[in-house]
Amino acid sequence: MNNKQRRKVMKTRRTLTALSLLLCASNAFSQGAAPAGGGGGGKQAPAAPPTQMNTQDNKHRSHLPMPNTAQPGLITYDAKDPDTKFPPIEQLRPPKGAPNVLVILLDDVGFGASSAFGGPCQTPALDKLADNGLKFTRFHTTALSAPTRHALLTGRNHHSAGMGGITEIATGAPGYCSVRPNTMAPLAQTLKLNGYSTAQFGKCHEIPVWETSPVGPFNAWPTGGGGFEYFYGFVGGEANQWYPSLYEGTTPVEPEETPEEGYHFMEDMTDKAIGWIGQQKSLAPDKPFFVYFAPGAAHAPHHVPKEWADKYKGKFDQGWDKLREEIFARQKKLGVIAQDCELTARPKELPAWDEMPEDFKPVLSRQMEVYAAFLEYADHHVGRLVDALGNLGVLEDTLIYYIIGDNGCSAEGTINGCFSNGSYFNNLDHMETTEYLTARLDKLGGPESYNHFAVGWAHAMSTPYQWTKQVASHFGGTRNGTVVHWPKGINAKGEIRSQFSHVIDVAPTILEAAGLPEPISVDGRQQDPIEGTSMLYAFNDAKAAERHETQYFEMFGNRGIYHKGWTAVTKHSTPWIKGDLPAFDDDTWELYDTTKDWSQAKDLSKQMPDKLHELQRLWLIEASRYKVLPLDDRKVERFDPATAGRPTLIKGKSQLIFGGAGRLAENCVLDMKNKSHAVTAEIVVPQGGAEGVIVSQGANTGGWSLYAKDGKLKYCYNWGNFKHFFVEGTTPIPAGEHQVRMEFAYAGGGLGKGGKVTLYTNGKKVGEGEIGATLPYIFSTDDGCDVGKDGGAPVSTDYGPKGNEFNGKVKGVLLSIVDDPNNSDHLVNPEDAIKAVLGQH
C-alpha cells in the first residue's frame, strides 16, 4: 500500500468513525475500543473499523481520552428505591491480553559491536533474549540520537515529527524545528490513555533547548506531554555516568553516592526501573506497563568501573582492521549477514591501524577496552532488569524490544580519540598528545575522564557496513541489530528475521500487539497517520513478504532511499572532517542492489543510470512528503538562534539568577565566553567565616567557579582540565551581608584567549590575577550552572562533589557582559560552533 492509498484509508476510517459514533448514540458516553488485534499502525488495514465496539469490553478507543463517566438512565429520588441502578466505577484498562512492553534503546552502538551480532563486546543478556526470541538483522534508525528517539516514540519519520537534526541546532523549518506536532501523540500517551502504566528511564534528548530550564514549559518533557507517568534520567545528548545531572519528573535530584562510594548511573537507573516495575505490579497487577529504558551507554563519555575494562586487556591489540575481519567472520557464522556478503573497504579518510604510531597503540587499545566494557556493563544491568521481570512472573507476557543503538557507532572522537571530549569541541584536541594520553591511560573510563575512542574503532563497530553515525546514506550509520522477545506472542525461538524494518515500525507493532487502534484524535486534535508499519506479521512467519517497502534517509545532507531491495545513496559530509561542503547537486550518488549485495559493497550507478535516476526521483518525492526539504547544511545560521528562527531563553547582556537556582544548562545561562564580563553576588556570611561555592558553571572538564576558601573569596577557571587558574582574595570576607564581585577583562585577539581577573568585596579590590587561556565554545555538555553549590563533577580541585555548598546564604547572582571595543574580533567560527553542539547527541 503506497502513501496515497494509506491516507485514503485513514480518511475512510475517520468517516466511518463519525458514522459509527452517530449510530451508537446510546453508547456515546461509554468508553470505546477497537477489536483486539486490529489496527496495525497506518500501513495495514484493521480487521474491522477501529471504532466498532469490541465485543470484549464495548469501548471506543480511537478518540482519546475516552469518556470516563456515563449519564444514568432513570434518575430516582432515593438510593434505596428498587429501581435505582448505576454501574460501578470502572478502572481504565487496555483490552484483555494486552502485554507489558519494555523498549530498551542503547546509544551509539553499531551493528558489529554486540556479541549477539558477531561483535567483540560481550552481551550475555542480549544473547539470552535472542536465543529465546528473534533477531531482526535489517532494522534501521535515522543515523542520529534525538531523531531516532523522536521517530521511535511517535511512529513517524523524524522530519515529519520536526526532529531533522538535534534540538541545539533547530531552525524554523517544520522538519527541523525540534517541536513535536500536537497532531502526533507519542506512543506513551496513547498507551496511558488506554490504561497502561508508563515510565521512562535514562536519556531524553527531545526537548527543545529553550524549554529545558526549570521554568519549562514542560510540554515536551517525558512527564509533561510525553505521556509518561514517571521519569528518572537526564535531559540532553549525553551524561557523565559518574556525576549525572538527573531529574525525577521535572525536579532536579542529586545522586546519593559518589563514584568513590560505588555510584554509577547505569546501576542507579536500573535500580529505579526495577523498583518502579515492582511497585506497579504490587499495586495494579492487572494493569500492563510500558517502560522505555534508554541508557546513556555506550555514548561518550565511556565511563565504566576499571575492573570491567580490565577484563578486555589485550583483546584489541590487533587493531581495528583485523578486528573488522574477525567480526565479519563471526557474523557469517551466526547468520546475521548473508553468506555472500562482502566486507566493505575502509574509507580513504580513515587511517589503517598500521599507520598509527606504535607508541600510541596501547592508548588506542585501551580506548576500545573501555568501550567494550561500557557496553557489557550496560547489558549486565539490562540483564538485571530482565531477571526482575522473571522474578515477578511477568517475563512471559512482556513484549521486549532490545534495540542495539540509536544509530551507527560514533565517529566523533577524532582520529586519535580523546581523554576529554570537550577538547574536541573547543579546538584543543592538539593538547591531547601521545604523552598526555599515555600518562592518563589508566584513568580512561574513570571519574576524571570524559573520554571517547578513535574513529577507527567506530568504523569497526559498524562492520560490515560503510561509514558510521551521522552518515544516513549508508547502513553503517543506520542499521542496528534488534532483538524482540515475547514468549507468549512469539512461537519461534532463536530465529532470524530479515524483513526490512525501521524504528518508526516499533510504535504500530506495540499497538497491534496490545489490540489498540491508532488514535484518530487525541485531546480533541485530529492525528496525522502513523508512518511506520507493524512488524507483528513477521513474528511468527520467517518467510513473510516484507511490508515496509520504501524508506528515505537524511542527516546533515547525507541522503539515501530504500525501495524494494534497492538503495540509492549519497554522502554529503564526514563526521570527523571539517571544511567546505559541496553543493547538494554536486554530491555523488551510488546505487546498490541489496537483494544481492547485503553490505552495499558494489556500486552499480555507472552500469544502471536509469535505475539510479528512478530512485533519486523517489527520494525527492519522499523528502517532499515528509518535510525533509529544504536541505540544510548551513553552519553560521543554524548555530545562531536569531537567524535559525528558534527562541532563546536568555536575551540581552545580563542575567539575574536567584539563590538556590541550579541545573541550568549552558543554553539557559548568559554566554560570557570570549568577552569581558562580571559576576556579582549578594551573600550573607555566618559568624564562623565564609566557606563553599557561591556560583559555578561547568564541570571537571571545564568551567569556572566563584567560592570562598578559608574565609577568602576565590575564583577558579578550569581550562578544559588541562590547567586550573586560581585567583584568591587577600583578606577574609567579614560576617554579615556583603556584595562580592569577579571582573574578567578579556585580553582579546581572538577566541579562547586569556584575561585578567579582579576580585572585589563591597566594591573594594581584594585580589587579582591572570587567566592564561579560556574555553571558546563550551564548558560541559551535561553539567550546568548552580548557585550556592557546585553540583555534579566539581570545577575546582579545592573542593569535592559533595559538601561544597556555601555555608551562608546566596541571595542572588548577576551575570553581565561588559562592553569592550577589543571584543570586535571575537567571532565564532561556524564549523567549530556546530561541532560543539553536534557532540551532544
N, C-alpha and C positions, 0 to 999 in steps of 0.2 A: 504494500500500500504506500503510495507516494504522499508527500506532504499535503498536496492539494486535496487528495482523497481523504486524508486524515482530518483536515479541517472541515471538510464537508460532513464527515461522520460526526464530528463534535457539534457542528451546527444542528444536525438532525437530532442528536442526543439532547441538546438544550430545548429544542422544540417539543420533543417527547416529554421532557421534564415538565414543561409548562402545562401541557395537556394532562399529564398524569396527576399533577397537583390539583388541577381543576376537577378532574373526575373523582379524586379522592378527598373531596371537601370534608367529608365526615371524619376523615383522619388527619385533618390539616394541622392539628396540634400534637400529633403523635411524632415520636422520634422515628426517622425513616432509614431504610437500608437497601442496598443492592443485594442481589443474590450472592451468597458466599461463593467465592471463586470467580466472580465476574469482574469485568473492568480491569484490563491489563495495563493501563498507563498510556493511552493515547494512540498506540500503533496497532492495537489488537481490539477487534470488536468484542464487547462483552457478551456473555451468554444470554443476557436479557437486558432490556432498557434499564439503566442504572437507578432510576427512581421507582421502578416496580418494586412493590414491597416484598421483602424477604419473608417467606412463609415461616422462617425460623424465629425472627424477632420483630417482624412488622415495623421496620424502621426505614425511613428515607434518609440516606447518608450522603446524598450528592450536594446538599446545601448545608454548609456548616457555619456556625454551630447549629445543631438540631434544636428544635423547641424543647424546653425542659419541663414544661407544665402543660396540662390539658384542661380545657374548660369542662366542668362537670355537666352531666345531662340534667337530671332532676335536682333542683335545689330544695332541700327540706328546711324547716324551721328548727327542728330539734334533732340532734345527732342520734337520739335514741329511737327516732322514728324508724320502723322496719323497712321503709323504702329508701332510707339513706344508704347511698352507695358511693364510694370513691376509692379509686385504686391506691395501693400503697406507693410510697415514693420509690422510684426506680433509680438505681445507680447506673451511670453510663458505663457501658462495656462494649467492646467490639463484637462482631459475630462469633458465635461459638466455634472454637477450633483455631482462632487466630493465634499464631505462635508468638512467643517472646522474640525480640530481634536484638542482636548485638552486631553493630558495624564497627570493625576495627580498621583504622586507616593509619598506616605508618607514613613517615615523612622522608623524602629524599632517598628512597631505596630503589635501586634499579632492578631490572628483570633478572640479572645474573648474580644477585647478591646472596639470596637466601638458599639454604641447603635444599629446600623443597623444590627449587627450580635450578639446581645444579651449582649453586654458589658456594663460596668458602666459609660463609658466616653460618654457624650452626643455629638452627631454629627448630628445636625439638617440638615445641608446642604447635607450631605451624605444620610440621611434618605429621604429627599425630592427627591433627584435624584433617589434613589432606588424605591420610590413609583411611579415614572413615567418612570421607566426603568427596568433593570434586575439585580438580584443578582446572581453572579456566586459563588457557595459555594465550588467548588473543583478547585480553581485556585491556582497555585503553583509558588513559587520563588526558589532561589538557597540556601537559608539559610544565605546569607551574602550580604552586600550592593553593593559593586563595581561589583561583579559577576552578580548580578541581573540586575543592570543598563546596563552593557555591553550586557547582553542577550536581554534585552528589546529593546535596540537601534540598535541591529544588526539582531534580529530574529534567532540568532544562540545560541547553548549551550555555557555556559560560558567558558568551557575549549577549545572548538573549536575556540572561539574568543580570546583565550590567557589569560583569566582572571579566572584562577582556584582558586586564593586567592585574596588578596588585593595588590595594587601596591607596598606597602612598603616592602613586602617580596617576590617580584618577583624573579624567577630563570631563567636560560637559557632554561628550558624545554618549548617546544612550548605551552603546555596547561597552563603554569603558568608564562609566560613572561610579562604579562600586556600590550603587544603590539598588538593592533588590526591588523589582517592581512589585507593588502590592497585588498584582494580578497573578503572582506566582507564589502561593503559600508554600512555606517549607514543609518537607515531609513530616518533621516532628510535630508541627502544628496540626496537620491533617490527622495524624495518629492520636494526638492528645484529644482532639475534638471528637474522636471516635471511641474514646475510653481507655487509651493506653496511658501508662505512666512513662514519663520521658526524662532522660538525664543525659548530659554531655560532660565528658571529662577530657582535659588536655587542651589542645590548641584551638583557638578561634582567631582567624585572620580575615574575617569577612566584614568587619565593622568599618564604615567609612572613618578615615583618620580624624575628621573634625568632630566625631561623635564618641571618641574613646576616653574622654575626660570624665571626672566624677559628676559633671552636670548633665551628662547624656546629650541628647535623648537616647534612650535605651532600646529603641525600636529594633535595631539590628543586632542587639546582644542576644545570646542564647536564651536567657530567661526573660527577655523583653518580647520582641516579636518573632524570635526564633523558634518558639514552640516548645522549648524545654522547661520543665518544671524545676530542674536543678542543674547548676553548672559549677564545676570546680576545675579551674585551669588558668591559662594565661591568654592575654589578648595581644596578638601581634604575630609576626612571622616566625620568631624563634624565642627560645628561653634558655637562660642559664640554668642547667639542670641542678646545680648545687645551690644557687641563690635565685630561684624563680620569683618573678613578680606575679603574685597569684590573686585571683578573685574567687569568691564564693558568691554566686549570683552576680550582683554588680558591686559587691562590697570588697574592698582590698583586704587581704588577710596575709599574715606572715607565717612561714613555716615555724613549727615549734622547736625544731632542732637545727643544728649547724652541720656542715659536712663532716667536721671532726667528730660529731656525735652520731654520725651514720646517716645523715639525711641525703636523699636523692629524690628528685621529683617523680621519676618513673615509679618508684616504690610507693611514694606518697599518693599519687593519683590512683594507683591500683587499689591501695587500701581504701580510699574513699569510694571507689566504684564497688568494691566488694561489700562494703558497709551499706551503701545505698541500696544495692540489689537485695541484700539480706533483709533490710528493714522493709523494703517494698513487698517482698514475698511473705513476710511475717504478718504484715498489716492488711494486705489485699492480695491474698494468694490466688484469687480468681481473676485478677487483673493482669494482663500481659504487660511487659515493659519494652521500651525502645531505648537502648543505650548506645550512644555514639562515643566510642573510645578512641581518642585521637592523640597519641603520644607525640612529643617533640622529636622522638627518635625516628630516623637517625640523621636529622637535620643538624647542621653545625649550631652551637659548639658540640663536638663529640665528647661528651662527658660520661665517664664510666669509672667505677671503682677499679683501682690498679690491679687487683688480683684477677679480675676478669680479662683485662688486656694481656696480662702475663700468660694466660692460657694459650695465646696465639703466637708466642715468641718464636721467631724463626720461620713461621709458616708463609711469609710473604717475601722472603729474601730473594726469590727467583725473579721478582719484578712483575710489572703489570702486563707485559707482552706474553710471558709464559703463563701467567695466571689466566689470561683470556683463553688460551688454548686448553688449559685444564678444565675450566668452567664449561667450555664448548663441548668437550668430550663427555662430561657428566650429564649435560643437558640432553645429548643424544641418547645416552644410556637410560635416562629417566623418561624419555619420550616427550619432553616438554617443548621440543622443537622438532621439525621434520627431519627424517633421516637423511634427506638430500640437501638439507640446509647448508649454506656456506657461511664461514666466519668472515664478516666484513673486514675490510682493511682499516688499519689505524690511520686517521686523517693526518695530512701533512702538517697541520697546525700543532700537532701533539708530538713531543719528542719520544723516541724509543727509550726503553729502560737502559739500554747500553750506552745511551748518550748522556745519561745523568752522571755527575761526578761520583766517584767511588766513595769518597769520604762523606758524602751526603746520603748515601743509600740507607745506612742504619736509621736515619731520621725518617726517611720516606717509608721504610718498612714499618717503623713504629706507628706512623700515622694510620696505616692500614690495619695494624693490630688493634688499635684503639677503636677504629670504626667498626670492625668486625665484632669486637667485644660489646660495643654500644648496641648493636643490632641484636646480638644474642641476649644481652641483659634485658632489652625491651621485650623480646619474645618470652623470656623466662617469666616476666611479670604478667604477660598476656596468659601464659600457662596457668599462673596462679588464679587469674580471673576465671578461666575456663573450668579449672578444678572446683572453684567455688560454686559454679553453676551445677556441676555434677553432685557436689555435696548437698545442694539444695533440692536435688531431684528434678531439675528443670532443663538439663542439658539436652535431653532427647527431643524436646519440643521448643528449642531455641534455634532460630534461623541465624547463623553466623556468617557474616561476610568478613573475611580477613584479607584486606586489600594491601598488598605489599608495596606501598609507596604511592604518593600523590603525583609523582612524575618520575622521570628517569633520575639517575644519580646526579648529585650536584657537582658541576664543574666550576664552582665559584671560588675555589680555594687557591687559584693561580697555579702555574706550572710547578711550583715548589711546595705548595701548601703553606700553612702559617700557624704560629703559636697563638696569635690573637687575630681573629678575623677583622677586627677594627682597623688593623694596619692596612689592609687592602682597601677598605672604604676611604681611608684618609690619605691614600698615596704614600704610605710609609712602609710598603712591603719591601723596599730596599733595605730597611733596617733589620729585616728578618734574614740575616746572613746565615751561612752554614754554621759559623761559630756560635751565633746567637741561638739557633735552633738546637744544635748539638748539646749546648750547655743546659738546655731545658728538656731534653729528650725524656727523662724520667717523669717530668711534670705534665706531659701531654695527656689530656683527658682529666686532669685533676682540677681542683678548685681555683688554682692560679691561672689556668689556661682558658682560652676561648677559641679552640683550635678547629682547623678544617684541613682535610687531606688534599693531596695534589690531584690535578686534573686527570693524570694517567690512571689513578685508581677509580675515579668516577667512570671513565670510559670502560674499564674492565668490569665494573659492576653493572654495566648496561649490556654485557655480552648476550647474544652475538650481534647486536644491532649497531648501527651507526649513531654517533652523537650521544647527547646527554640531556639533562634537564634544560629547559628553556627552548630547546630545538624541537618545536612541534611538528616539523616537517618529516622527521624520521622516527622510527619505532624506538630508538634509544632514548628519546625524550618522552614517549607517550605510552609504551607498552609496559604494563605492570602485572606481574603474576598475581592471581587472586584465587583464594580457596573459599569454597562455600560448604558449610557443614550444617545439616539439618536431618538427623536420623529419622524423625517422624515424617518428613516430607520427601526425602530422597532415598530411593531404594538402593542405588549403587554405592559402592564403597571403593575408594582408591582409584577412581576412574578419571580420565581426562576429557575435557570438553574444549573443542577448538573452534566453536562458532564465534564470529566477530561480535564483540560487545564493548560497551563504553560506560564510563562512570555515570552517565545520565540514565542508564538502564537499571540502576540499583533501586531507585525510588518506585518505579512502576512494578518491579519484581516484588518488593515488600508489600505493596498494596494488594497485588493479586494473591500473594500467599496468605494475607490476612482476610481475604474476601471483601475488600473495601474498594469502592469505586474511586476513580479520580474525581476530586470535587469539582463541581461546576461553578459554585460560588462559595466564598469564604468571607465571613463578616460583611455580607452584602455586596461583595465585589466579585463580578464575573471573572473566572480564572482563565488564563491562557492555557491551551492544551499542553500536557506533559510531552516532552520531545523524545524521551527515551522509549525503549522497547523492553517489555518484561522478558527476563531471561528464564522464567519458570518453564517454558516449553522445552528447554534443553536439560532440565534437571534429571529427568528420567528417560531421556532419549538421546543417546550419544550421536546418532545419525540424523537428528532433526535438521532440516534445512535452516540456515541462519536467517533471522528475521531483521536484524539490523544491517541493512544492505548499503547504506550511504552515511558517511560521516566526514564532515570537514574538520580541519585543524588549523589553528593560527595562534602564534605567540611572538610578539616583537617582530612581526613581519615574516617569520618563518611559517610557511604555509604548506598544507597538504590536503588531499582529498582521497577518501577511500570509497570505492564503488564496486560492489560485486566482485571482489577479489583483486581489483586493480588499484594502484595508488599512483598519484602524480604529486610530486613534492618539490619544494624549493627552499633552500636555506638562505636566509637574508642576513643573519648576524650570528656571531660566535660568542658564547658567554664570556670567555676569558680574554677576548681580544678587543682593544679599543681602536677607534679610527672611524673615518668617514664610511658611511654605508652607501651602497649603490642605489640608484633609482629602482623602484619596485619592478618596473618593466624591463630592467636590465638583469634581473635575477635569472639564474639558470635553472630550468625545470628538469626533473628526472622522472622517468616512468618505470614502474615495476609491476610485474605480474606476480602477485603474492600467492596465487594458487600453485605456482611452480617455484617461486623464489621467496622462501619464508622470511629471510632476513633483509630483503631489499639490497641484494648484492650485485644484481645485473641490471644496469640501466639500459632500457630499451627505447629511450627517447629518440635516438638517431634512426633506429630501424622502423619506428612506428609513430611518425609525427602526427598523423591524423588522430590516433588514439590519444596521444598526449593533448592535442588541442581540444578534443571532446571532454577530457577530464578537467582541463583548465577552465573551460567554459562552465562546467558543472560546479567547480569550486566557486566561481564568481556568482553563480545563481544562489548557492547555499550561503555564501557570505552576505549577499543582499538580504536573504530571508532572515538570517539570524543576527543582524546588527553588527557584523564584523567591519563593515565599511563605515567611514573611511579608514583605511590602513594608517597606522600612526607609529612612525619610528622617530618622532621628534624628541629632543632632549631638553633644551632650554625651556620650551613651552610647557612640557609635561611636569618638569620639576617645579616651576613657578605656579603656585595656585592661581594667581591673578590671570595669567594667560591660559592656564589649563581649564579654568572655569569651575574649579571646586572651591568650596568655602574654606576659610581659615578661622580657627578658634581665637587666635591672638592677633590683634591688629594694633598698629601704632608702634611707638618706641618705648613703651613702659608697660609693666605688668605688676599688679599688686597681688601677692599671694598671702592669704591669711594663715595664722598659726594653726598647725595641725594638718594642713594640706599635705598630700603625698601621692605617690604613684602617678606623677604627671609625666607622661611620655614626652619626648622631645618636640613633637608637633603640637603639644599643649603648653609649651613654655616659650617665652620670648627668645628668639635666636640672637645670641650676643657674640657669636663666633666672628672672627676676622674684623673686629671693630672695637673701639673704646667703649667701655661700659662701666656700670657701677651696680653694686649690690648693697642695699641699705636695710638694716633690720632693727626693729624696736624690740628690745628684750628686757626681761626682769631677772636680775641676778640674785640668787639667795645669799644669805649671810656667810655661808661657808666658801663662797667663791664660785666662779663660773666654770663649767665643765660640760663638754659634749657638743654635738653638732647643732648649729643654728640653721643652716640650709646647705643642701648638697645637690649636685646633679651629676648623673653618670654612675660609673661602677669601677671595679678594679681594672677594667680595660681602658679607662679614660674618663676624665671628668674633672670637676672642681668641688671644693668644699670649704665653707667658712665655718669655723668652730672655735671653741675655747679649749685650751690645753694648759693645765696647771694654772688656771685663772686668767691666762692671757689670750687675747684674740689671735687667731692663727688662720692662715689660708694655704690650701694645698692645691696645686694644679698637677693632675695626673696626665702626663703626656703619653697616651697610648700604652701605659705600663712599661714604657722604655725608660722613663725617668720621672721622678716626682720632684717638683719645685715647691719649696716652702718659704713663706714669709710670715714672720712672727712679731707680735707686738712686744714692746719693751716693758710695759707696765701692766699690772693686773687690772681687770675691769672691776670697778667698785660694785658693792652690793647696791641693789635698787634698780630703778628703771633708767635705761640708757639707750642711746642710738649708736649702733656700730655700723661701719661702712667700709667696703672694699672698692677702691677705684682702680680700674685697669686701663692704663694708657697704652693702646696698641701701637707697636712700632711702625706698622705699615710696610709697604714694599712688596705686597703680595699676600697670598693666603698662607695660613698656618704659621705666621711669624710670631715672635715673642712680644714682650712688652714689660712695662713697669707696674708693679702693684704697690699701692699705698693704703695702709690701714688707718682708720680713724675711730676714735671713741668720743662721742658728743662733739664732733667737729674738730677734735684735736688729733694731729698726726701721732700715731704710736708705733708705726713701723713701716718699712718699705723694703722692696727687693725686686730682683729681676726674674722674669719668667722667660726661659730661653727659647721656647717654641710652644705652639698651641695646635690643637686639632682643628682642621679646617671644615670638616663636614659633619661628623657625628661622634657623640660620646659613647653611647651604648644603644644597641638595637632593642633592648628589653628593659633595662633599668632606668628609672626616671628621676624626677626631682622631688625631694622631700624637705619639708620644713619641720625643724625640731629633732631630726634624726637623719641617719643615712641608711635607708632600707636596702636590702639585697646585698650585693658584693660591695664592700667598702671602698670608697675612692681613695682615702688616705691610709697610709700604713700606721698612723698614730692611734688608730682605734680598730676594733674588730666589728664583725657583722651584728653583734648583739651588745646591748648595754651602752650604746653610743648616744642615747637620747640626751638632749640638753637638760640639765638639772634644774633650770629655772623655767621661765615662760618666754616663748617667742610669740609676740603679739601679731607680727606681720612682717613681710619682706617685700621690698620694692626692687624690681629689676628694671634697669633703664639703660638705653643706648645713648651714648654721649656723642653729639655731633662733632665730627672731626674731619677737616678737609683732607687729611692724609689718608682717609679711607677710600678715596675715589677709585683706587686701583684694586679694591678687594672684590673683584668679580668672581662669581662661581663658575668654574669650568663645567659646562653641561654634562660632559661624559662622566666626570668624577662624581658629580651630584647624583646623576641617575644611578651610577654604580653603587653609591652608598645606600640608596633605598632598595635597590634590587636584591641586596643581600638579606633583606628582612622578610623573605617569603619561604 
